[in-house]
Amino acid sequence: MNSIEQRIRYSLILTLLVTFTALAVLANYGVKQLSRDFVLTRLQHDSDSLIRAMSLSQEAHWVIDTHYMPVIYQRVKSGHYFQVVSSDQRIRSRSLWDQTPAVAPQAVGQSVVQLDDVDQERWLIWQQSIELQDRQVTLWIAEDIAPLEQQWQRFTALLSATMLVALIILVALQRYLIRKSFAQLTDLEQAINQLKQGEIKAISASVPSEIKPLTNEINHLLERLEQRTSRSRTAMGNLAHELKRQLQQLHLLSSDLPDHVVQQYRSTLEQISRLIERELKRARIAGDSHPGRRFNPNDDLPYLLEVLAKIYPAMAIKADIAATAELPFDRDDMLELIGNLLDNACKYGASKVHLRLSLSDSALLLSVSNDGTEITASIQAQLLSRGVRTDESIEGSGLGLSICQMIIASYGGELSIGPDAGAGANDRSGVNSDDHYPVRFSVRLPLR
């Protein structure tokens, strides 16, 4: 169970169930015990009245003056009964009628409490042996507690129903309170989604204190990442511009060099100038950094295509984008990947570049094709090596494809190189192509 809300909810429900069950058992036991103790106390009081009512006749037989005993003992099946048993005599209350319950012999001073089911009655019996006028007498007094037990059952049922209703109300209340408490996290979820969309640059500090350290750390990391990326790009741009200015001065100074080294000197300067232009171009393609933002083809690719169209005005760049929803890939990674592939296609293509992007059930399918010279199998293996270039006449450092390969590998994807499928064919990206492109770079990124 990964949900904190569910764990808290189930824990509280279990706690309430255990607590209510324990209270119900305790209440039922307490009421029964108190009721039986009350009945036993009443039986003992009646035994005192019975002792007072006993006397010996002239024939040395025990007689009981009924005026000292409650009237209820005189009514048949009244639920209140007594017996007086001696060695040669047994006196029964009128309420026993034709019943003669057994009375077990016992020592003087010993008392016994027991329950006995007789017919449809449940007797609570108190029995004690005493010595009265130098004779041993056993007093047996009983009361039918069946009506009392029925009241216990009604009380237990009412108590159980009340506790069940209370439990349902408390569970509903705690569920409402938990959801209300966790609803505060909805704002955090919305803030994270806005962060992915690039609508905000930091998460609001108005969050519960329990998760405030987490949001503070996220904001700190985002700020540091943005600062580092910005400093890196700014430093790269400043360095490129500064070197460009120094190269212009070196070009001016080349006129003072001997004729036999001027050509080689200027060729070297041109190569350095192309590298600087490449880095400036890559910075323009990447645009502003948005750490943590998800990639949305509809929002992010138009800007990239617009920049490339300005850099390569003679190149016809066509884009077929079938994936329109937000994708689970970092925006900066995807712009660098697609930007490098398109930049490479524009440099080595003749006049046309085709970008295709679509979704399968489990992956993002991307391909970049151009109408340049077809790549042989031996060169295809070399292209993915860091710093390897197949055409030294084209500006570049040879690092673009290896950077693409590292980005693709970080997402567990695949990069392949080969010719386009041809006219009318359905390529790996799922988009029909009516043009033939000799060169195609295909990328497959699994959706996480």
N, C-alpha and C positions, 0 to 999 in steps of 0.2 A: 504494500500500500504506500504509494509515493505522495499522496495528497496529505498535507498537514491538516487541512480542514477536516478530512474524513477521519484521520487518526484522533484528533481532538473530540470529534463528534462521537465516535464509537467508544472512546475511553469514558466520556461523560455518561453515555447511555449505560455502559456496563457498571459504572460507579453508582448511578441512580438505581439500577435494578438490584444490585447487591444491597444497597442501603435500604431501599423500600422493602425488600424481602426480609431483611433482618428485623426491621421495625415491625412488619406484619407478624412475624413469628414471635417476637418479643411481646407485642401487644396481646396476641392471642394467648400466649402462655401466662402472661401477667394477669389477664382478666380471669382465666380459668382458675389460677392459683388463688387469687383473691376471693373469688366466689366460693371455692371449696373451703378455704380457711374460715370464711364467714359462716358457712353452713356448719362446719365442725364446731365453731364457737357456740353457735345456737344449740347444737346437740349436747354440748357439755353443760350449757345452762339448764337445758331440760333435764339432764341427769341430776343436777342439783335439786331441781323441783321433785324429781322422782324419788330421790333419797329422803327428802323431807316428807313425802307422802307415804312412805313405807313405815309400817309398824307391825308388831307381833300380836297375834290374837291370843286368847286364853288357851287355844289348842296348840299354841306355838307355831302357828302358820303365819306367813307374811300376807298382810292385806295392804291395799293401796287406797288411800283416800283420794278419789278422783277430783275433789275440789281444788287440790294443789296442782293438778296437771292441766295443761291447755286443753280446751274443748276439742281441738282438732284431732287429738288421739282417740276420741270417742266416735268419730265418724268413720264408717267403713270405707276402705281404699282411699283414705284421705291423703296418702303419701307421707304420713308421719307415723312411725311405729316404734314400739318399745317392747322389751321382754325383761323380765327379772327371773334369773335362774339360780336356784340354790341346790343343795344336794338332794332334796326330796320334793322340790316344788318348782313349777314354771308358771309365771303369770304373764299373759300376753295382753296387749292393748286391744280394745275393741276394733280398732282400725285394721288389724291383721285378719280379722274374720276367721277364715278356716285355714290360714297359713301358719305353719310352725317352722320358721327358719332355724337352721342348725346353729348352735352356739358352741364354739370350741372352748374347752376348758383352758384356763390359764392361771398363772400365779397371781397372788394378791398384789395390787399396785400396778400390774402390767396392763397397758392399754393397746388396742389394735384399731387401725383405720383401714378400711378396705371398700372396694366397689363390687357390686353384685347385680347382675341383670335378672330380674324376676318379671315374668310375663312381659308386659310392655313398659315396665318401669326400670329405672336405674337407681339402685339404692347406694347411698353413701353411708356406710356403717361405722359407728363408733362404739367400741366395746371395751369395758374395763371391769376388772375384779376388785372388789373392796371387801373390807371386814366391817360388818355392821352388827352391833350387839353380840359380839363374839361369834358371829357366824360369817362364813364366806359367801358373798353374793356377787353374781356377775350381772352387770347392767349392759343391756344391748339396745341401742337406740339407732334408728335409721331414718333417712329422709330421701324421698324420690327427687333426684336432681335432673330427671329427663327434661322437664320444662325449662330448667336453667340452662341445660346444654343446648336446647333449641334456640334459646336467646343468644348463647355463645355463637352458634352457627350463623344466626342472622347478623350478629355483630361482626363476625369474621367476613361474611359475604359483603356487608356494607363497607367495612374497612378496606377490603380488597378492591372493591369497585372504586371507592374514593381514591385509593392510592394509584389505581390504574389510570383514572382520569387525571390525577395530579402528575403522574409520570408522563402521560401524553402531552399535557400542557407544558411541563418543564422541558421535555425533549424539543417540542416545537419552539419554546422560548429560547432555549440555548442554541438551537439551529439558527433562529433569526439573529440572535446576538453574534454568533460566530460569523454568519454571512455578512452581517453589517460591519463587523470588525475587518473581515477579509476584503470587504468591498473597497477599503482604502487602498488595497493593492491594485485595484483596477486602474487607478490613476497612474500607478507606477508602470503597469503594462502598457497603457496608452502612451506614456512618456517614452518607453523603450521603442514602441512602434514608430513614434514620431522621430526618434533618434535614428532609426533605420532608414526612414524616408528623408532624412536630412533636414526636417522642419525645425528641429532644435539642435543645439550643440551640447547641452548638458541636461541632466535630470533635475527636476525641482527638488529643493530641500524640504518641502512640505510633505514628509512621509512619516509613518510611525517610527518611534525611537528605536524599535527593535531592528529595523532594517536600514536606519539612517547611516550607520557605518559602512554598509555595503554600497549604498548609492553614492556616498561621499567618495569611496574608493574608486567606483566606476567613473565618476566625474573627474577625479584626479588623473586616472589613467587615460581617459579620453583627451583631457587637456594636454597632458604630456605628449601623447601620440601626435596630436594635431600640431603642437609646437615643434616637435622634432621633424615631422614631415614638412612643415612650412619652412623651418630653418634650412633643411636639406635642399629643398627646391630653390629657395631664395639664394642660398650659397652657390648652388649650381648655376643659376641664371646670372648672378653677379660675376662669378668666375668666367663664365662664357663671354659675357659682355666685355669684361676687362681684358680677356685674352684677345678678343676681336679687335679692340682698340690698339693693343700692342702689335698685333699682326699687321695692321695697317701701317704702323710706323716701320715695321721690318720690311714691308713691301717698298716703302719709300727709300729705305737704306740700301735696298738691293741694287739700285742703280750705280752705287759706288763700288760694287764687287767686280772682280775680273770676269770677263765674258765666259770663260770656260766653267765657272761654278754658278753663274746666275740662274741657268735653267734648272739645275738640280735644287738650288736653294728655293726658288719659287714653287717648284713642284711639292717640296716638303711643306711649305707654308699653305699651299692649297689643301693638302691632306689634313693639316691641323684645322684649317678653316671649316672643312666639311664636317669634321668631328664635332666642332663647336656648334655648327648649325644643327647637327643631328640632336644634340642634347637640348638645345633651345626648342626644337620642334617637339621632342618627347614631352617637355614640360608643358607646352601649349596643348598637346593632345590629352594629357592626364587631367588638366584643369585643376579646380580646387579640390583639396582633400576633404573627404567626409568619412572619418573613421567610424566603422560599425554600421554604415548605411548599406542596405541591401540593394542589389542590382535590379533595376527596372528598365527593360529595353526601350519601352516607349518614351521614358523620360530622359534616359542617359545617352542613347545612341545618336539621336539627331544632332546633338552638340558635337559629338566626335566626328560624325560624317561631315558636318559643316566645316570644321577645322581642317580636315583632310582635303576637302574640296578646295579650300583656299591655298593649302600647301601644294597640292598637285592639280592646278586648274586644267591641265590638258588631259586628265584622267577621268573617264566616265565611271563613276562609282554607283553601282546598283545594290539595293538592299531589299531582301525579302525576309521580313520579320514575322514569324508566326507565333512566337511566344510574347504575350502582351502583359502577363501578370508579373508581380514582383517575384524574384527568384532568390533562393537561399544561398547567394554568393555575394561576397564583398564587392561593393561597387568599384572601389579603386583597383582591386585585382582584375575585375572583368574589363574595365576600361584599358588597363595596361596590356592585358592579353589581346583583346580585339584590336586595340590601337597598334600594337606591334605587328600583328598579322596583316592588318590593312596597310600599314606603312611599308612593310616588306613587299606586299603584293603591288602597291603603287610604284615602288622603286623598280621592280623587276618586270612589271607588266608592260605591254605595248600601248594599249589605249583603254582597256576595260578591266574592271575589278567587280566581282560579285560576292556580296556577303549574304549568307543564308543562316537563319537562326530559328530553331523550332524545338518543340518538346515531344519526347516520347513518354511512355508510361513511367520510366524510371530515370531519365537522363535529359540533360540539355544537349542538343546537337547543334554544332556550329561548324560552318565551313567558309573559307575565304579562297576564292578562285581568281586567277588572272589569265590573260592571254599572252603571257610571256613564253619563253623557250621551255619546252618540256624537260623535266628533271629526270636524269637517268637514275637507275637503282643504286649505283655506287655512290652518286652524289647525295641521294636522299639520306643515307646513313650518316654522312658527314655533316649535314645541315644542323642536326640536333646537338652537335658538339660545341662547347662554349668557345666563342671567338673564331670559329671556322667560317670563312667566306668563300663562296664559289665564284664570285665575279669581283675581282679587285678594281675594276673600272667604275664600280658603283660605290658611292660614299657609304660609310657605315663602319661599325666596330665589330660586327659579327656576333654581338651578344644578344640581339633581339630574340631569336628563336630559342636560345637556351633559357632566357628569362621566361618566355612563354611556357617552356617545358617544365620549369620549376613551379610556376603557378598551377599548371594543370596537375602536376604530381601532388601538390599540396591538397587538392580536392579529390585525389584518387581517380583522376581521369586518364584519357588516352589521347595521344596526338599521332596522326598518320599523315603521310605525304604521298600524293599520286596524281594522276591526271583526272579531270572531271569525267563524270559518267557519260556525258555526251548529250546530244539533242534529244529533248523529250524524256530523258531518263529521270527516274526518281532516285535522288541521291540519299545519303545517310541522314541528311537533315530533314528529309521528308518533303522537300520542295522541288517541284518539277522544273527542269532547266531546259530552255529552248536554245541556249547558246553552248558552244563547245569551248571549254577552257583547258588548255594543256596542263595547267598547274592548279592543284587544289590542296589546301591544308585543312584537314578535318579534325575536329575536337569533339570528344564525348565526355561530359562531366556528369557524374551520377548525382541525382537529387537526394539530398540528405533528409 
